[in-house]
Structure formats: structure tokens, C-alpha cells
């Protein structure tokens, strides 16, 4: 059965910061997202637009000719400055291309009045889940939704927006697939089953995998 994918995850690491998504794994993670989109029969990806997991998800979707819906917590120019170009990797042109294409196709969602900081990102998470649900119901026949969490699997502090989106997806009865482990070693997410596919394909392929939550009741 075809599926809508709602995707979230880590941004590219800041220089000198904790290692969660090192820039050297950019192509590897994009390839893994592409593989999993094919594997689940995805027809569309719903994600925000931050550097790292979000933009790679949109790039993978477009490479596969899937629909790509972008959800931003506030105006595009400010988001570009605070969540895209502030990390290494020349992500600005990627963001511009993804947003321009989404805007032209009526797939760019920019929230208004979502507030600042954690409040804005929490609102964006709710919007991501809602947009994925709407896309699933609008399909004929209605589709299932699966959540891709592109991260190392460890919650970061009290407010981890990737973890919160995963919990929101579980609350709707959706399957959650966890993926991407930093280069310092594979680590299984608590509550996940065995990694699925391509666990170790080579000396550089030790930084990402996908594993699913235990079977849960699925809903449309």
C-alpha cells in the first residue's frame, strides 16, 4: 500500500557542537532516506525546511518524483536565516529550490501567529502531523501515514522536537521508523526492533540505519 511520509530529524551539526549529524554523512543519509521512501511505497513527503534531515527528505522526494509539502513555523526569510544557513554546507540554495518548487505547486505551508522558539516549533510539529493526515485522507483510496525520524535515537533535553513529533505520530497510531546514527557508533532507539536493511554496507556506512517501532495499530 502507498503511504504518506511525515519526516523530521536533526539539523547538520554546528561546528564544535555535539556530534549528531556530521556533515560528512550528508550523502549517506540522503541515500538512506531515498531507499526507505521506495521501500514503504511513499507518494508524498511532509517535512519542514531546516538544513539536514528536512531538506534531504525533500530532495529525496523530488528525486523520486514524489509530492513534497514544506511546513515552516514562521516567515520563510527568517526561517532561512535561523534554521538553514547558520550551519555548514551551503544549504541556502537547497532551501530556496525546495521552497520555490513547493510554492509553485501549492505545497508550501507557512504558519502565522505560531509564536517564537519552542512554541513555534511545537506548532510546526502539530501542523506537520495535520498536513500528513490531510494528505492521507485526501488520497483515493485513503493512504496510511508513516513517520521517519532521521536522528541518532537519543532524546536531547526536555524539549526535543524530533522526539515530540515521534510521540505525536505514535499517538495517532502511525508507524514510526527511526534512522541515522552518528559516526561514533550505532545505537538502537529504545522501543525499536532490529535495524532494517543496509546495516553495514562499507567502512563509511556505519552512521545510519532504519528501525521500526514494535507493531502498533495503524490508522488512516
C-alpha positions, 0 to 999 in steps of 0.5 A: 500500500502507498503511504504518506511520509511525515519526516523530521530529524536533526539539523547538520551539526554546528561546528564544535557542537555535539556530534549528531549529524556530521556533515560528512554523512550528508550523502549517506543519509540522503541515500538512506532516506531515498531507499526507505521512501521506495521501500514503504511505497511513499507518494508524498513527503511532509517535512519542514525546511531546516538544513539536514534531515528536512531538506534531504527528505525533500530532495529525496522526494523530488528525486523520486518524483514524489509530492513534497509539502514544506511546513515552516513555523514562521516567515520563510526569510527568517526561517532561512536565516535561523534554521538553514544557513547558520550551519555548514554546507551551503544549504541556502540554495537547497532551501530556496529550490525546495521552497520555490518548487513547493510554492509553485505547486501549492505545497508550501505551508507557512504558519502565522501567529505560531509564536517564537522558539519552542512554541513555534516549533511545537506548532510546526510539529502539530501542523506537520502531523495535520498536513500528513493526515490531510494528505492521507485522507485526501488520497483515493483510496485513503493512504496510511501515514508513516513517520521517519525520524532521521536522528541518532535515537537519543532524546536531547533535553526536555524539549526535543522536537524530533522526539515530540513529533515521534510521540505525536505520530505514535499517538495517532497510531502511525508507524514510526521508523527511526534512522541515522546514527552518528559516526561514533557508533550505532545505537538502537532507539529504545522501543525499536526492533532490529535495524532494517536493511543496509546495516553495514554496507562499507567502512563509511556506512556505519552512521545510519540505519532504519528501525521500526517501532514494535507493531502498533495499530495503524490508522488512516 
